[in-house]
Amino acid sequence: MKEKLQQIFKDVFGEGGEVRYYFAPGRVNLIGEHTDYNGGHVFPCALTIGTYAAVRPNNKGALCLYSANFPEQGVREIPLGKMVYKAEDDWCNYPKGMVWVFGEAGLEVKQGLDIVYWGNIPNGSGLSSSASIEVLTGTVLLDQCGWEMDGVQLALLAQKAENKFNGVNCGIMDQFAIAMGKKDHATFLDTADLSYQYVPIALEGVKVVIACSNKKRGLADSKYNERRSECEAALAKLQTRKDIPGLGALTNEEFEEIADVIGDPVKYRRAKHAVAENQRTIQAVSALQAGDLSLFGQLMNASHVSLRDDYEVTGIELDTLVENAWQQEGVIGSRMTGAGFGGCTVSLVKEEAVDAFVENVGKAYLEKIGYAADFYAVSIGDGPGRIG
Ligand code: GLA
């Protein structure tokens, strides 16, 4: 990978000087969806696929950014100083957001940098390519400017950049999973207080298979923000009955006791999902720790049903992938992962069944949807860092 980046860097910015190399992963969430902005638990892991950067200081007082994924956009020169979101800056708004948020935190970036980015996370797949670029850029800025920061702080800054600079009201899961990733472990994170625990994912003879629906996400961001507001409205009603900081503070029984106060049936179902999904996530992690992979799989399936029927963030593409996955031999569990509305599913599949799984689910998807899905057996990797 380094050789490939080295060559691209030389072609775009020329030879000389010290070029440093960095990597930040993508992430997949195993269970705990749409709980992270409700004070609930999530259970994501970092992947060995992600985003790379080759970086060299320049004397231009600017970030000169080039993406090998979008070579047609050429080099964009972004003068340091006040950073302003501009739609035409496209993906460069992620690095710009990080410079902005560092400035907000009192770390003013004064050193110009030439940067080549290259990522192998499938585009728009819901495996957090944007959070990966943000955390990667943060890692680059820290190293190039000689600053230190722990992973939790970096994740919080990256989330703030996404919320306030890029206007997506996301929770903390993606940036945390990436900044704090650990090889062969998933991160069991309580978003209410950011306490976390690494849980080994030792899946003897079982693969984590991601199926990418290739559906364009379209209105995903606005629908995401809408779900978030629906939960906030439901919480405000529930708080008139019980003193709770978030939906994640309730058990299913406690929720049902006071749920009539919500009034609106749609908001009731949104809140019901957030409460139940949090409880499912806690139960799923206990099951995994007790070696009960089969129960973990059943809870993954139940998560999808709740996201489909109560939270309504799946759609025909993700449902087709998951419902066909459930019918295959050797599938332990399958669900949509990430924000939904398109993107990917995650399935736990017995190793010997993976080929048939890909073939059968792929065929059924193509027949029903009219275009193909892509499948990847993925590995769980470490968080971000310098690689040379
Ligand atoms: C997106 C957001 C996360 C989280 C998930 C849904 O990935 O960025 O914060 O809310 O959706 O679980």
Residues whose N, C-alpha, C, O or C-beta is under 5 A from the ligand:
A	BS01	GLA	G32 E33 H34 T35 D36 C170 G171 I172 M173 D174 G338 A339
